[in-house]
Amino acid sequence: MRTIDLILLLNDFKKNNRIFIEDGDQQLPVVDLEKTIDGIFLKTSKTLHGLKNWEFLVLLNQKENYELPIFYQSKNSQKQLFGFRVANDCLLLG
């Protein structure tokens, strides 16, 4: 999924929804992102509170990021983000 696609989709949700990565049975809060020339990499934590939707959108919404793909860490590999679902006022990316 490209950054611009995710931005457009997330604009329709409440600004205080928390952002999580859902990988199998794990749900890890997204706490930051890292930009490289290859894409945007989402950072997670088991101990910190996740970003809210509005905070996440502020970090993502930069014109130079729009065409970059989004990735997240899954166990020992990196996976590209393909979509999300909503559960219990949380946005579960995966």
BANU-775514 format. One record per residue: x, y, z of N, C-alpha, C in turn. Coordinates in Angstrom, 1 decimal, always signed. Layout:
<balos>
<balo><n_u>X</n_u><n_v>Y</n_v><n_w>Z</n_w><ca_u>X</ca_u><ca_v>Y</ca_v><ca_w>Z</ca_w><c_u>X</c_u><c_v>Y</c_v><c_w>Z</c_w></balo>
...
</balos>
This chain:
<balos>
<balo><n_u>+0.8</n_u><n_v>-1.2</n_v><n_w>+0.0</n_w><ca_u>+0.0</ca_u><ca_v>+0.0</ca_v><ca_w>+0.0</ca_w><c_u>+0.9</c_u><c_v>+1.2</c_v><c_w>+0.0</c_w></balo>
<balo><n_u>+0.5</n_u><n_v>+2.2</n_v><n_w>-0.8</n_w><ca_u>+1.3</ca_u><ca_v>+3.5</ca_v><ca_w>-0.8</ca_w><c_u>+0.8</c_u><c_v>+4.4</c_v><c_w>+0.3</c_w></balo>
<balo><n_u>+1.7</n_u><n_v>+5.3</n_v><n_w>+0.7</n_w><ca_u>+1.4</ca_u><ca_v>+6.2</ca_v><ca_w>+1.8</ca_w><c_u>+0.1</c_u><c_v>+7.0</c_v><c_w>+1.5</c_w></balo>
<balo><n_u>+0.0</n_u><n_v>+7.5</n_v><n_w>+0.3</n_w><ca_u>-1.2</ca_u><ca_v>+8.4</ca_v><ca_w>+0.0</ca_w><c_u>-2.5</c_u><c_v>+7.6</c_v><c_w>+0.1</c_w></balo>
<balo><n_u>-2.5</n_u><n_v>+6.3</n_v><n_w>-0.3</n_w><ca_u>-3.7</ca_u><ca_v>+5.5</ca_v><ca_w>-0.2</ca_w><c_u>-4.1</c_u><c_v>+5.3</c_v><c_w>+1.3</c_w></balo>
<balo><n_u>-3.1</n_u><n_v>+5.1</n_v><n_w>+2.2</n_w><ca_u>-3.4</ca_u><ca_v>+4.9</ca_v><ca_w>+3.6</ca_w><c_u>-3.9</c_u><c_v>+6.2</c_v><c_w>+4.2</c_w></balo>
<balo><n_u>-3.3</n_u><n_v>+7.3</n_v><n_w>+3.8</n_w><ca_u>-3.7</ca_u><ca_v>+8.6</ca_v><ca_w>+4.3</ca_w><c_u>-5.2</c_u><c_v>+8.9</c_v><c_w>+4.0</c_w></balo>
<balo><n_u>-5.6</n_u><n_v>+8.6</n_v><n_w>+2.7</n_w><ca_u>-6.9</ca_u><ca_v>+8.9</ca_v><ca_w>+2.3</ca_w><c_u>-7.9</c_u><c_v>+8.0</c_v><c_w>+3.0</c_w></balo>
<balo><n_u>-7.5</n_u><n_v>+6.7</n_v><n_w>+3.3</n_w><ca_u>-8.4</ca_u><ca_v>+5.8</ca_v><ca_w>+4.0</ca_w><c_u>-8.6</c_u><c_v>+6.2</c_v><c_w>+5.4</c_w></balo>
<balo><n_u>-7.5</n_u><n_v>+6.6</n_v><n_w>+6.1</n_w><ca_u>-7.6</ca_u><ca_v>+6.9</ca_v><ca_w>+7.5</ca_w><c_u>-8.3</c_u><c_v>+8.2</c_v><c_w>+7.8</c_w></balo>
<balo><n_u>-8.3</n_u><n_v>+9.1</n_v><n_w>+6.9</n_w><ca_u>-9.0</ca_u><ca_v>+10.4</ca_v><ca_w>+7.1</ca_w><c_u>-10.5</c_u><c_v>+10.2</c_v><c_w>+7.5</c_w></balo>
<balo><n_u>-11.1</n_u><n_v>+9.1</n_v><n_w>+7.2</n_w><ca_u>-12.5</ca_u><ca_v>+8.9</ca_v><ca_w>+7.5</ca_w><c_u>-12.8</c_u><c_v>+8.4</c_v><c_w>+8.9</c_w></balo>
<balo><n_u>-11.7</n_u><n_v>+8.1</n_v><n_w>+9.6</n_w><ca_u>-11.9</ca_u><ca_v>+7.6</ca_v><ca_w>+11.0</ca_w><c_u>-11.7</c_u><c_v>+8.6</c_v><c_w>+12.1</c_w></balo>
<balo><n_u>-12.1</n_u><n_v>+8.3</n_v><n_w>+13.3</n_w><ca_u>-12.0</ca_u><ca_v>+9.2</ca_v><ca_w>+14.4</ca_w><c_u>-10.5</c_u><c_v>+9.6</c_v><c_w>+14.6</c_w></balo>
<balo><n_u>-10.3</n_u><n_v>+10.8</n_v><n_w>+15.0</n_w><ca_u>-8.9</ca_u><ca_v>+11.2</ca_v><ca_w>+15.2</ca_w><c_u>-8.2</c_u><c_v>+10.6</c_v><c_w>+16.4</c_w></balo>
<balo><n_u>-8.9</n_u><n_v>+10.1</n_v><n_w>+17.4</n_w><ca_u>-8.3</ca_u><ca_v>+9.6</ca_v><ca_w>+18.5</ca_w><c_u>-8.2</c_u><c_v>+8.0</c_v><c_w>+18.5</c_w></balo>
<balo><n_u>-8.6</n_u><n_v>+7.4</n_v><n_w>+17.4</n_w><ca_u>-8.4</ca_u><ca_v>+5.9</ca_v><ca_w>+17.3</ca_w><c_u>-6.9</c_u><c_v>+5.6</c_v><c_w>+17.4</c_w></balo>
<balo><n_u>-6.5</n_u><n_v>+4.6</n_v><n_w>+18.1</n_w><ca_u>-5.1</ca_u><ca_v>+4.2</ca_v><ca_w>+18.2</ca_w><c_u>-4.8</c_u><c_v>+3.3</c_v><c_w>+17.0</c_w></balo>
<balo><n_u>-3.5</n_u><n_v>+3.4</n_v><n_w>+16.6</n_w><ca_u>-3.0</ca_u><ca_v>+2.7</ca_v><ca_w>+15.5</ca_w><c_u>-2.1</c_u><c_v>+1.5</c_v><c_w>+16.0</c_w></balo>
<balo><n_u>-2.4</n_u><n_v>+0.3</n_v><n_w>+15.5</n_w><ca_u>-1.7</ca_u><ca_v>-1.0</ca_v><ca_w>+15.8</ca_w><c_u>-1.3</c_u><c_v>-1.7</c_v><c_w>+14.6</c_w></balo>
<balo><n_u>-0.3</n_u><n_v>-2.5</n_v><n_w>+14.7</n_w><ca_u>+0.1</ca_u><ca_v>-3.5</ca_v><ca_w>+13.7</ca_w><c_u>-0.5</c_u><c_v>-4.8</c_v><c_w>+14.1</c_w></balo>
<balo><n_u>-1.3</n_u><n_v>-5.5</n_v><n_w>+13.3</n_w><ca_u>-1.8</ca_u><ca_v>-6.8</ca_v><ca_w>+13.6</ca_w><c_u>-1.1</c_u><c_v>-7.8</c_v><c_w>+12.7</c_w></balo>
<balo><n_u>-0.4</n_u><n_v>-8.7</n_v><n_w>+13.4</n_w><ca_u>+0.4</ca_u><ca_v>-9.8</ca_v><ca_w>+12.7</ca_w><c_u>+0.0</c_u><c_v>-11.1</c_v><c_w>+13.4</c_w></balo>
<balo><n_u>-0.8</n_u><n_v>-11.9</n_v><n_w>+12.8</n_w><ca_u>-1.3</ca_u><ca_v>-13.1</ca_v><ca_w>+13.4</ca_w><c_u>-2.1</c_u><c_v>-12.8</c_v><c_w>+14.6</c_w></balo>
<balo><n_u>-1.7</n_u><n_v>-13.3</n_v><n_w>+15.7</n_w><ca_u>-2.5</ca_u><ca_v>-13.0</ca_v><ca_w>+16.9</ca_w><c_u>-1.9</c_u><c_v>-11.9</c_v><c_w>+17.8</c_w></balo>
<balo><n_u>-0.9</n_u><n_v>-11.2</n_v><n_w>+17.3</n_w><ca_u>-0.2</ca_u><ca_v>-10.1</ca_v><ca_w>+18.0</ca_w><c_u>-0.8</c_u><c_v>-8.8</c_v><c_w>+17.5</c_w></balo>
<balo><n_u>-1.0</n_u><n_v>-7.9</n_v><n_w>+18.5</n_w><ca_u>-1.3</ca_u><ca_v>-6.5</ca_v><ca_w>+18.1</ca_w><c_u>-0.4</c_u><c_v>-5.6</c_v><c_w>+18.9</c_w></balo>
<balo><n_u>+0.5</n_u><n_v>-4.9</n_v><n_w>+18.1</n_w><ca_u>+1.6</ca_u><ca_v>-4.1</ca_v><ca_w>+18.6</ca_w><c_u>+1.3</c_u><c_v>-2.6</c_v><c_w>+18.3</c_w></balo>
<balo><n_u>+1.3</n_u><n_v>-1.7</n_v><n_w>+19.2</n_w><ca_u>+1.1</ca_u><ca_v>-0.3</ca_v><ca_w>+18.9</ca_w><c_u>+2.2</c_u><c_v>+0.3</c_v><c_w>+18.1</c_w></balo>
<balo><n_u>+1.8</n_u><n_v>+1.1</n_v><n_w>+17.1</n_w><ca_u>+2.7</ca_u><ca_v>+1.8</ca_v><ca_w>+16.3</ca_w><c_u>+3.1</c_u><c_v>+3.1</c_v><c_w>+17.1</c_w></balo>
<balo><n_u>+4.4</n_u><n_v>+3.3</n_v><n_w>+17.3</n_w><ca_u>+4.9</ca_u><ca_v>+4.4</ca_v><ca_w>+18.1</ca_w><c_u>+5.7</c_u><c_v>+5.4</c_v><c_w>+17.3</c_w></balo>
<balo><n_u>+6.2</n_u><n_v>+5.0</n_v><n_w>+16.1</n_w><ca_u>+7.0</ca_u><ca_v>+6.0</ca_v><ca_w>+15.3</ca_w><c_u>+7.1</c_u><c_v>+5.4</c_v><c_w>+13.9</c_w></balo>
<balo><n_u>+7.7</n_u><n_v>+6.1</n_v><n_w>+13.0</n_w><ca_u>+8.0</ca_u><ca_v>+5.6</ca_v><ca_w>+11.6</ca_w><c_u>+9.3</c_u><c_v>+6.1</c_v><c_w>+11.2</c_w></balo>
<balo><n_u>+9.9</n_u><n_v>+5.4</n_v><n_w>+10.3</n_w><ca_u>+11.2</ca_u><ca_v>+5.7</ca_v><ca_w>+9.8</ca_w><c_u>+11.1</c_u><c_v>+5.8</c_v><c_w>+8.2</c_w></balo>
<balo><n_u>+11.6</n_u><n_v>+6.8</n_v><n_w>+7.7</n_w><ca_u>+11.6</ca_u><ca_v>+7.0</ca_v><ca_w>+6.2</ca_w><c_u>+12.9</c_u><c_v>+6.7</c_v><c_w>+5.6</c_w></balo>
<balo><n_u>+12.9</n_u><n_v>+5.8</n_v><n_w>+4.6</n_w><ca_u>+14.2</ca_u><ca_v>+5.5</ca_v><ca_w>+3.8</ca_w><c_u>+13.8</c_u><c_v>+5.8</c_v><c_w>+2.4</c_w></balo>
<balo><n_u>+14.8</n_u><n_v>+5.6</n_v><n_w>+1.5</n_w><ca_u>+14.6</ca_u><ca_v>+5.8</ca_v><ca_w>+0.1</ca_w><c_u>+13.7</c_u><c_v>+4.6</c_v><c_w>-0.5</c_w></balo>
<balo><n_u>+13.6</n_u><n_v>+3.5</n_v><n_w>+0.3</n_w><ca_u>+12.8</ca_u><ca_v>+2.3</ca_v><ca_w>-0.2</ca_w><c_u>+11.4</c_u><c_v>+2.4</c_v><c_w>+0.3</c_w></balo>
<balo><n_u>+11.1</n_u><n_v>+3.1</n_v><n_w>+1.3</n_w><ca_u>+9.7</ca_u><ca_v>+3.2</ca_v><ca_w>+1.9</ca_w><c_u>+9.7</c_u><c_v>+3.7</c_v><c_w>+3.3</c_w></balo>
<balo><n_u>+8.5</n_u><n_v>+3.6</n_v><n_w>+3.8</n_w><ca_u>+8.2</ca_u><ca_v>+4.0</ca_v><ca_w>+5.2</ca_w><c_u>+8.1</c_u><c_v>+2.8</c_v><c_w>+6.0</c_w></balo>
<balo><n_u>+8.9</n_u><n_v>+2.7</n_v><n_w>+7.1</n_w><ca_u>+8.9</ca_u><ca_v>+1.6</ca_v><ca_w>+8.0</ca_w><c_u>+8.3</c_u><c_v>+1.9</c_v><c_w>+9.4</c_w></balo>
<balo><n_u>+7.2</n_u><n_v>+1.2</n_v><n_w>+9.8</n_w><ca_u>+6.5</ca_u><ca_v>+1.5</ca_v><ca_w>+11.0</ca_w><c_u>+7.3</c_u><c_v>+0.9</c_v><c_w>+12.2</c_w></balo>
<balo><n_u>+7.4</n_u><n_v>+1.6</n_v><n_w>+13.2</n_w><ca_u>+8.1</ca_u><ca_v>+1.1</ca_v><ca_w>+14.5</ca_w><c_u>+7.0</c_u><c_v>+0.8</c_v><c_w>+15.5</c_w></balo>
<balo><n_u>+7.2</n_u><n_v>-0.3</n_v><n_w>+16.2</n_w><ca_u>+6.3</ca_u><ca_v>-0.8</ca_v><ca_w>+17.2</ca_w><c_u>+7.0</c_u><c_v>-0.9</c_v><c_w>+18.5</c_w></balo>
<balo><n_u>+6.2</n_u><n_v>-1.1</n_v><n_w>+19.6</n_w><ca_u>+6.7</ca_u><ca_v>-1.3</ca_v><ca_w>+20.9</ca_w><c_u>+5.7</c_u><c_v>-2.1</c_v><c_w>+21.7</c_w></balo>
<balo><n_u>+6.3</n_u><n_v>-2.9</n_v><n_w>+22.6</n_w><ca_u>+5.4</ca_u><ca_v>-3.7</ca_v><ca_w>+23.5</ca_w><c_u>+5.1</c_u><c_v>-2.9</c_v><c_w>+24.8</c_w></balo>
<balo><n_u>+5.8</n_u><n_v>-1.8</n_v><n_w>+25.1</n_w><ca_u>+5.7</ca_u><ca_v>-1.1</ca_v><ca_w>+26.4</ca_w><c_u>+5.1</c_u><c_v>+0.3</c_v><c_w>+26.2</c_w></balo>
<balo><n_u>+5.2</n_u><n_v>+0.9</n_v><n_w>+25.1</n_w><ca_u>+4.7</ca_u><ca_v>+2.3</ca_v><ca_w>+24.9</ca_w><c_u>+3.3</c_u><c_v>+2.3</c_v><c_w>+24.3</c_w></balo>
<balo><n_u>+2.6</n_u><n_v>+3.4</n_v><n_w>+24.6</n_w><ca_u>+1.2</ca_u><ca_v>+3.6</ca_v><ca_w>+24.0</ca_w><c_u>+1.4</c_u><c_v>+4.0</c_v><c_w>+22.5</c_w></balo>
<balo><n_u>+0.5</n_u><n_v>+3.5</n_v><n_w>+21.7</n_w><ca_u>+0.5</ca_u><ca_v>+3.7</ca_v><ca_w>+20.3</ca_w><c_u>+0.1</c_u><c_v>+5.1</c_v><c_w>+19.9</c_w></balo>
<balo><n_u>+0.5</n_u><n_v>+5.5</n_v><n_w>+18.7</n_w><ca_u>+0.0</ca_u><ca_v>+6.8</ca_v><ca_w>+18.2</ca_w><c_u>-1.5</c_u><c_v>+6.8</c_v><c_w>+17.9</c_w></balo>
<balo><n_u>-2.0</n_u><n_v>+8.0</n_v><n_w>+18.1</n_w><ca_u>-3.4</ca_u><ca_v>+8.2</ca_v><ca_w>+17.7</ca_w><c_u>-3.5</c_u><c_v>+8.5</c_v><c_w>+16.2</c_w></balo>
<balo><n_u>-4.6</n_u><n_v>+8.3</n_v><n_w>+15.6</n_w><ca_u>-4.8</ca_u><ca_v>+8.5</ca_v><ca_w>+14.2</ca_w><c_u>-4.3</c_u><c_v>+9.8</c_v><c_w>+13.7</c_w></balo>
<balo><n_u>-4.7</n_u><n_v>+10.9</n_v><n_w>+14.4</n_w><ca_u>-4.2</ca_u><ca_v>+12.2</ca_v><ca_w>+14.0</ca_w><c_u>-2.7</c_u><c_v>+12.4</c_v><c_w>+14.1</c_w></balo>
<balo><n_u>-2.1</n_u><n_v>+11.8</n_v><n_w>+15.1</n_w><ca_u>-0.6</ca_u><ca_v>+11.9</ca_v><ca_w>+15.2</ca_w><c_u>+0.1</c_u><c_v>+11.1</c_v><c_w>+14.1</c_w></balo>
<balo><n_u>-0.5</n_u><n_v>+10.0</n_v><n_w>+13.8</n_w><ca_u>+0.1</ca_u><ca_v>+9.1</ca_v><ca_w>+12.7</ca_w><c_u>-0.1</c_u><c_v>+9.8</c_v><c_w>+11.4</c_w></balo>
<balo><n_u>-1.2</n_u><n_v>+10.4</n_v><n_w>+11.1</n_w><ca_u>-1.4</ca_u><ca_v>+11.2</ca_v><ca_w>+9.9</ca_w><c_u>-0.5</c_u><c_v>+12.4</c_v><c_w>+9.7</c_w></balo>
<balo><n_u>-0.2</n_u><n_v>+13.0</n_v><n_w>+10.8</n_w><ca_u>+0.7</ca_u><ca_v>+14.2</ca_v><ca_w>+10.8</ca_w><c_u>+2.1</c_u><c_v>+13.7</c_v><c_w>+10.3</c_w></balo>
<balo><n_u>+2.6</n_u><n_v>+12.6</n_v><n_w>+10.9</n_w><ca_u>+3.9</ca_u><ca_v>+12.0</ca_v><ca_w>+10.5</ca_w><c_u>+3.9</c_u><c_v>+11.6</c_v><c_w>+9.1</c_w></balo>
<balo><n_u>+2.8</n_u><n_v>+11.0</n_v><n_w>+8.6</n_w><ca_u>+2.8</ca_u><ca_v>+10.4</ca_v><ca_w>+7.2</ca_w><c_u>+2.6</c_u><c_v>+11.5</c_v><c_w>+6.1</c_w></balo>
<balo><n_u>+1.8</n_u><n_v>+12.5</n_v><n_w>+6.4</n_w><ca_u>+1.3</ca_u><ca_v>+13.4</ca_v><ca_w>+5.4</ca_w><c_u>+2.4</c_u><c_v>+14.4</c_v><c_w>+5.0</c_w></balo>
<balo><n_u>+3.3</n_u><n_v>+14.0</n_v><n_w>+4.2</n_w><ca_u>+4.4</ca_u><ca_v>+14.8</ca_v><ca_w>+3.6</ca_w><c_u>+4.4</c_u><c_v>+14.5</c_v><c_w>+2.1</c_w></balo>
<balo><n_u>+4.4</n_u><n_v>+15.4</n_v><n_w>+1.3</n_w><ca_u>+4.3</ca_u><ca_v>+15.2</ca_v><ca_w>-0.1</ca_w><c_u>+5.3</c_u><c_v>+14.3</c_v><c_w>-0.7</c_w></balo>
<balo><n_u>+6.5</n_u><n_v>+14.3</n_v><n_w>-0.2</n_w><ca_u>+7.6</ca_u><ca_v>+13.5</ca_v><ca_w>-0.7</ca_w><c_u>+7.4</c_u><c_v>+12.0</c_v><c_w>-0.3</c_w></balo>
<balo><n_u>+6.5</n_u><n_v>+11.7</n_v><n_w>+0.7</n_w><ca_u>+6.2</ca_u><ca_v>+10.3</ca_v><ca_w>+1.1</ca_w><c_u>+5.1</c_u><c_v>+9.7</c_v><c_w>+0.3</c_w></balo>
<balo><n_u>+4.3</n_u><n_v>+10.4</n_v><n_w>-0.4</n_w><ca_u>+3.1</ca_u><ca_v>+9.9</ca_v><ca_w>-1.0</ca_w><c_u>+3.2</c_u><c_v>+8.6</c_v><c_w>-1.8</c_w></balo>
<balo><n_u>+4.2</n_u><n_v>+8.5</n_v><n_w>-2.6</n_w><ca_u>+4.4</ca_u><ca_v>+7.3</ca_v><ca_w>-3.5</ca_w><c_u>+5.2</c_u><c_v>+6.2</c_v><c_w>-2.9</c_w></balo>
<balo><n_u>+5.6</n_u><n_v>+6.4</n_v><n_w>-1.6</n_w><ca_u>+6.4</ca_u><ca_v>+5.3</ca_v><ca_w>-1.0</ca_w><c_u>+5.6</c_u><c_v>+4.2</c_v><c_w>-0.4</c_w></balo>
<balo><n_u>+6.0</n_u><n_v>+3.0</n_v><n_w>-0.5</n_w><ca_u>+5.2</ca_u><ca_v>+1.9</ca_v><ca_w>+0.1</ca_w><c_u>+5.5</c_u><c_v>+1.9</c_v><c_w>+1.6</c_w></balo>
<balo><n_u>+4.6</n_u><n_v>+1.2</n_v><n_w>+2.4</n_w><ca_u>+4.7</ca_u><ca_v>+1.2</ca_v><ca_w>+3.8</ca_w><c_u>+5.0</c_u><c_v>-0.3</c_v><c_w>+4.2</c_w></balo>
<balo><n_u>+6.0</n_u><n_v>-0.4</n_v><n_w>+5.2</n_w><ca_u>+6.4</ca_u><ca_v>-1.7</ca_v><ca_w>+5.6</ca_w><c_u>+6.3</c_u><c_v>-1.8</c_v><c_w>+7.2</c_w></balo>
<balo><n_u>+6.2</n_u><n_v>-3.0</n_v><n_w>+7.7</n_w><ca_u>+6.3</ca_u><ca_v>-3.2</ca_v><ca_w>+9.1</ca_w><c_u>+7.1</c_u><c_v>-4.5</c_v><c_w>+9.4</c_w></balo>
<balo><n_u>+7.7</n_u><n_v>-4.6</n_v><n_w>+10.6</n_w><ca_u>+8.5</ca_u><ca_v>-5.7</ca_v><ca_w>+11.0</ca_w><c_u>+7.6</c_u><c_v>-6.8</c_v><c_w>+11.5</c_w></balo>
<balo><n_u>+7.8</n_u><n_v>-8.0</n_v><n_w>+11.0</n_w><ca_u>+7.0</ca_u><ca_v>-9.2</ca_v><ca_w>+11.4</ca_w><c_u>+8.0</c_u><c_v>-10.3</c_v><c_w>+11.8</c_w></balo>
<balo><n_u>+8.1</n_u><n_v>-10.6</n_v><n_w>+13.0</n_w><ca_u>+9.0</ca_u><ca_v>-11.6</ca_v><ca_w>+13.6</ca_w><c_u>+10.4</c_u><c_v>-11.3</c_v><c_w>+13.0</c_w></balo>
<balo><n_u>+11.0</n_u><n_v>-12.0</n_v><n_w>+12.1</n_w><ca_u>+12.3</ca_u><ca_v>-11.8</ca_v><ca_w>+11.6</ca_w><c_u>+12.3</c_u><c_v>-11.3</c_v><c_w>+10.1</c_w></balo>
<balo><n_u>+11.2</n_u><n_v>-10.8</n_v><n_w>+9.7</n_w><ca_u>+11.2</ca_u><ca_v>-10.3</ca_v><ca_w>+8.3</ca_w><c_u>+10.4</c_u><c_v>-9.0</c_v><c_w>+8.2</c_w></balo>
<balo><n_u>+10.5</n_u><n_v>-8.3</n_v><n_w>+7.1</n_w><ca_u>+9.7</ca_u><ca_v>-7.1</ca_v><ca_w>+6.8</ca_w><c_u>+8.6</c_u><c_v>-7.5</c_v><c_w>+5.9</c_w></balo>
<balo><n_u>+7.4</n_u><n_v>-7.0</n_v><n_w>+6.2</n_w><ca_u>+6.2</ca_u><ca_v>-7.2</ca_v><ca_w>+5.3</ca_w><c_u>+5.7</c_u><c_v>-5.9</c_v><c_w>+4.9</c_w></balo>
<balo><n_u>+5.1</n_u><n_v>-5.9</n_v><n_w>+3.7</n_w><ca_u>+4.5</ca_u><ca_v>-4.7</ca_v><ca_w>+3.2</ca_w><c_u>+3.1</c_u><c_v>-4.6</c_v><c_w>+3.7</c_w></balo>
<balo><n_u>+2.6</n_u><n_v>-3.4</n_v><n_w>+4.0</n_w><ca_u>+1.3</ca_u><ca_v>-3.1</ca_v><ca_w>+4.5</ca_w><c_u>+0.3</c_u><c_v>-3.2</c_v><c_w>+3.4</c_w></balo>
<balo><n_u>-0.8</n_u><n_v>-4.0</n_v><n_w>+3.6</n_w><ca_u>-1.8</ca_u><ca_v>-4.2</ca_v><ca_w>+2.5</ca_w><c_u>-3.1</c_u><c_v>-3.7</c_v><c_w>+2.8</c_w></balo>
<balo><n_u>-3.4</n_u><n_v>-3.4</n_v><n_w>+4.1</n_w><ca_u>-4.7</ca_u><ca_v>-2.9</ca_v><ca_w>+4.5</ca_w><c_u>-4.9</c_u><c_v>-2.8</c_v><c_w>+6.0</c_w></balo>
<balo><n_u>-6.1</n_u><n_v>-2.7</n_v><n_w>+6.4</n_w><ca_u>-6.4</ca_u><ca_v>-2.6</ca_v><ca_w>+7.8</ca_w><c_u>-7.8</c_u><c_v>-3.0</c_v><c_w>+8.1</c_w></balo>
<balo><n_u>-8.1</n_u><n_v>-3.1</n_v><n_w>+9.4</n_w><ca_u>-9.5</ca_u><ca_v>-3.4</ca_v><ca_w>+9.9</ca_w><c_u>-9.7</c_u><c_v>-2.6</c_v><c_w>+11.1</c_w></balo>
<balo><n_u>-10.9</n_u><n_v>-2.4</n_v><n_w>+11.5</n_w><ca_u>-11.3</ca_u><ca_v>-1.6</ca_v><ca_w>+12.7</ca_w><c_u>-11.9</c_u><c_v>-2.6</c_v><c_w>+13.7</c_w></balo>
<balo><n_u>-11.4</n_u><n_v>-2.5</n_v><n_w>+15.0</n_w><ca_u>-11.9</ca_u><ca_v>-3.3</ca_v><ca_w>+16.1</ca_w><c_u>-11.7</c_u><c_v>-2.5</c_v><c_w>+17.4</c_w></balo>
<balo><n_u>-12.8</n_u><n_v>-2.4</n_v><n_w>+18.1</n_w><ca_u>-12.7</ca_u><ca_v>-1.8</ca_v><ca_w>+19.5</ca_w><c_u>-12.1</c_u><c_v>-0.4</c_v><c_w>+19.4</c_w></balo>
<balo><n_u>-12.5</n_u><n_v>+0.4</n_v><n_w>+18.5</n_w><ca_u>-11.9</ca_u><ca_v>+1.8</ca_v><ca_w>+18.3</ca_w><c_u>-10.4</c_u><c_v>+1.8</c_v><c_w>+18.1</c_w></balo>
<balo><n_u>-9.9</n_u><n_v>+0.7</n_v><n_w>+17.5</n_w><ca_u>-8.5</ca_u><ca_v>+0.7</ca_v><ca_w>+17.1</ca_w><c_u>-8.4</c_u><c_v>+0.4</c_v><c_w>+15.6</c_w></balo>
<balo><n_u>-7.4</n_u><n_v>+1.0</n_v><n_w>+15.0</n_w><ca_u>-7.1</ca_u><ca_v>+0.7</ca_v><ca_w>+13.6</ca_w><c_u>-6.0</c_u><c_v>-0.3</c_v><c_w>+13.5</c_w></balo>
<balo><n_u>-6.3</n_u><n_v>-1.5</n_v><n_w>+13.1</n_w><ca_u>-5.4</ca_u><ca_v>-2.6</ca_v><ca_w>+13.0</ca_w><c_u>-4.8</c_u><c_v>-2.8</c_v><c_w>+11.6</c_w></balo>
<balo><n_u>-3.6</n_u><n_v>-2.3</n_v><n_w>+11.4</n_w><ca_u>-2.9</ca_u><ca_v>-2.4</ca_v><ca_w>+10.1</ca_w><c_u>-2.3</c_u><c_v>-3.7</c_v><c_w>+10.0</c_w></balo>
<balo><n_u>-2.3</n_u><n_v>-4.2</n_v><n_w>+8.7</n_w><ca_u>-1.7</ca_u><ca_v>-5.5</ca_v><ca_w>+8.5</ca_w><c_u>-1.5</c_u><c_v>-5.8</c_v><c_w>+7.0</c_w></balo>
</balos>
